[in-house]
Amino acid sequence: MEDIPSTLISQEDEIVDKLHSLSNSKNAGFFD
């Protein structure tokens, strides 16, 4: 893990955040 650039890690975190917000907004409508 230490050889992975921090830019990739922060990029991955950003993608995960977007996925979470997307699934949260969509799942609220689908599974309500």
C-alpha positions, 0 to 999 in steps of 0.5 A, spaced: 500 500 500 505 504 501 508 504 494 501 507 491 501 514 490 497 519 495 493 522 488 490 515 487 488 514 494 484 521 494 482 519 487 479 513 489 476 516 496 472 521 491 469 516 487 467 512 493 464 518 495 460 519 489 458 512 489 455 512 496 451 519 494 449 516 488 446 509 491 443 513 497 439 518 492 437 512 488 436 507 493 432 512 497 427 511 491 427 504 489 427 501 496 422 506 500 
